[in-house]
Amino acid sequence: MKRYDVFSLMFIITLLQGVMASAQTPAPKVIIDAANLQIPARIKTTSDQVTYKHDPSTPLVPGINLTVDPGSDPYPTITFNPDESDHWDFTGYDTLEAQVTNTGQKQLLLCMRLDNPHNWGKSPWSSECLRINAGQSTTIKVKFGRSYGFQPSYPLKPENIIAILFVAGKAEHAQTFRIEKVYVSKGEEKKAQSKPKMLRVKPKDGIILGQGVNIDSTKQIKSTGGVKAVINQSALAIELPSTTGKQEVTLSPAEGFWHLGDATQIALSIRNTGKTPITPNVAL
């Protein structure tokens, strides 16, 4: 065989391989296109704190502009449901992507989630979170069956997606962001992060602080206003100074966030070891 025949054969094989690969990978499919979106009843919010305005003619980028006002809503959320049926069928795809921009003045914590219609006690969803700097545009990606740092999670069924949610952190100041496009794609397998920033930790037996729970004081306990806080056996001993002003103790997981999806409330056992009455406030 002549040399140019070998080159031709190699080129044909390479070309065929490229065609086969492209045939096996479906093109991204747009689910929510802000430039052409009709606002139906499928969009819902968790409270009056969350408002939205669809602006397809924004000078820079068309989008759904959202505002989250300060308030008590712990998880300000906007939810998209399918228009023409009770579910989306994302068969053949393995990733949901969203182009978003933080239009606010401060960093924004934003999570994106896909839901299956199953027992909520099993957390039937896949979700990822990002911290987005002021003015930053980025893409949030959620791999089906993985959550919070691409860790293995609920085995999501892509053929039966009933909702797409965007969840912001609790607002102590006004937060604004823009959703520009949401689409499904199929890409390379995402490896779980070794130390994901958004790792969700389930407290063993539901106990956050107490017997059998190891607390790293240097990482997990912070105090302000002159408060002294130390671990005493299985309890947190707190000493308050005799001054006015904000006095606070914060207990956090060693990394990531606590996953409290299996519970409906937090219960605390508190004993006043001093001689002065106190009125403690507890918040999540």
N, C-alpha and C positions, 0 to 999 in steps of 0.2 A: 504493500500500500504506500502511495506517495505521501510525502510529508504534509502537503496541504490537505490531503484527504483526512489525515489524522486530526489536524486542526479543525477541519470542518465537522468531523464526527464529534470531537470534544465540544465544539460550540453548540451543536444540535442537542447533545445530552444535557449540557448546562442550561440551555434554553428550555428544554422540556422540564427539567427539575424546577426551574423558576415558575413555569406555568402551573405545574402540579402544586407547588407551595402556595401560589396565589389562589388556586382553586379551593384549597383546604382552609384558607383563612378568609372568612367573610369580611367584607368592607364594613367599617363602622356604620351604625344605624342611629340616626338622630331620633331621640325620644322627646326632648323639649327644645324647640328652637325659638328663642325669644324674638327673633326677627319676624316670625310668621305665626306666633302663638295667638290663639283665640282664648280669652279668659272665660272658662266655663265654671261650673260649680265644683269642678274636681280639685280646686285649690282651697286648702283649709289652713287655718292657723290655730295655735293652742290658746291664744288669749288676745285681748285688745292691745297688748304691748307690741304685737307683731303686725305690721301693716306692709302692704306691697303695692307697687304701681308698675304696670306693664308699659314700657316705653320702647316701642320698636324703632323709633326715630332718634334715639339718643345720638348726639353729634359724633361721639367716638365709637361706641359699641352698643348695639341694641341689647336690652336686657330686662330682667324683672328686678326692679330696684326695691330692696327691703330695708325697713327700719325697725330696730328693736329698741323700744324705749325702756328706761330703768323701771324696775318693778319686782314683784314677788314671783313671777313665773320662773321656776327653776330651770326649765328646758325650753326656751322660746323656739318654736318650731313652725316651719311651713311644710305642708304635706301635699304632694301631687298624687292623684289617683288617675287610673286610666279613663279615657273619654268614652270609648265605644263598647267596653265590656267590663267585667269585674276583675280583670287581671291583664298584665302584659306577659307575652311569651318571648323570652330572650334565649330560646334554644339555639345552640350554635355559638353563643357568646360566653365569655367568662369574666368580663369586667364592665363596670359602669364608671363612666368618666364625666366630670362636670367642670366647665370653665367658669371660674368665679373671680371676682375682684373685690377686695376690701376697699370700699369707698369712704371709710371712716378715718378718724384721726388717730386711732390707737389700734394696737394689735387685736386681732379677732380670732377666737377659737370657734371653728366651724366643723361640724361632723356631717357626713352624708351616710344614709342608711337605706337598705332595700329590705322589704318585709315579705315574708310568706304568711299565708293565713292559717297558722297552726297555734298550738298551745303556747300562750304567751309566757308561761312559766319556763319554757325551754329556750327563750330568747331567739325566736325564729327569724333571725336577720343577719345580714353582713354589714359591717360599718367601719369607716375610717375617719380620723379626725386630723385636722391640720391647724397650726397656728399661722395666721396670715398677717403679715406686717401691713401697716397703713399704706394704702395706695398700690399694694402688690396684686398682680394678677397671677393666678396659678391654676393648676388642674388637680382636682381631688380624684383619686382612683380607688375603687372598691372592687376587690377580687371576690367572686362568688364563693362562699364557704370559708372566707377568712375575715378576720376583724382585728382592729386595734394593733397595727404593726404587722399585718398579714399573718397573724397567728391562726392556726386551724380553729374553726368555730362551727356553728350550726351548719349542717350540710344543706345549704340553700338550694331550692329547686328553681332554676332559672325560667322554667316554663310556667310558673305560677307566682308572679310578682304582683302584689296588690297595692304597693305604695312605695314612693321614693320620698324620703324625708331629708330636710336640711335643718340641723339643730345647732343653735348658737349657745354660747355659755350664758349663765345668768348675768343680766345687764345691770351694772352699777352706774353706767353712763350710756348715752345713746350710741348704738352700733348701727352701721349701715354697710350693706354689701350688695353686689349685683350678681345674679345668675344669668350667664350668657348663653350657654348651650349645655345640654345633657345628652349623652349618647352611650350606646353599648359598643364594645369592641372585643376582639380576641387577640391576646398577645402572649408574651412569654410568661412562664410561671414565675410568680413573685415568691422569693424566699422570705421566710419569717425573719424579722429583725431580731438580732441577738439580744438587744436591750431596747425594745421599742419605747419611744417617748410617750406613746399613747396606750401602753400596756394596761389592760384591765385585770385587776387582781380580785378574786373572790375570797373573802375571809373564810377560813376553815370553820365549819359548823356555825357560820354567821357571827363569829366573835371577832370584833375589831381590837378591843382592849380587854384583857382579862387573863384568867388562868390558862397557861399553855401557849400564849401568844408572845413571841419575841419582838420587842420594840427596840429599834436602833435610835436612841435619843438624839444623836447628832444629825441624823437624816430626817427623822419623823416628827420631832417636836420643836416648835418655834414659839417664842413668847414676845410680847411687847409691853411697854408701860411699866417696866421694872418687875414684872411677874417672874417668880421662880417656879420652874416645873421640872420634876424629876420622876423617874420610874421607881416606885417603892414596891418591891415584890411584883405583884400582878396589877398594881393600881398606879394611877397617875396622881402624884402628890403635888398640889398647887399652893403656893404661898403668895398672897396678894399684898402689895405695899399699902401703907396708910396714906395714899395720895389720891387725887382725883385725876380724871382723864381716862383715855381708852386703855383698858387692861385686857389682854387677850392671850389665849393659848390655842395653838393650832396643832392638831394631830393629823398627819398625812401618811399615806403608804410610802414605803421605802423608794418605790419607783412607780411611775404611771398613775393610775387612778383605781379606786375601789369599784368593783362591779357589784352593785347591790340590787340587781334586777330580780333576784329571787325573794326579796323582802318588800314590805309595804311601809315600814316605819323603823325608826331608830329608838332603842330603849337604853337609858343610862341609869346606873346606880350611883348616887352621889351622897357622900357623908361630910357634913361640916365638922371638921376637927378643931375649929377655932372657937372663940368666945363671942364673936360678933355675928349677928344674922347676915346672910348674904342672899342675893337674888340672881343666880346665874342665868345667863341666856345661852342657848345652844343653837347652832345653825350649821347647815350643810353647805 
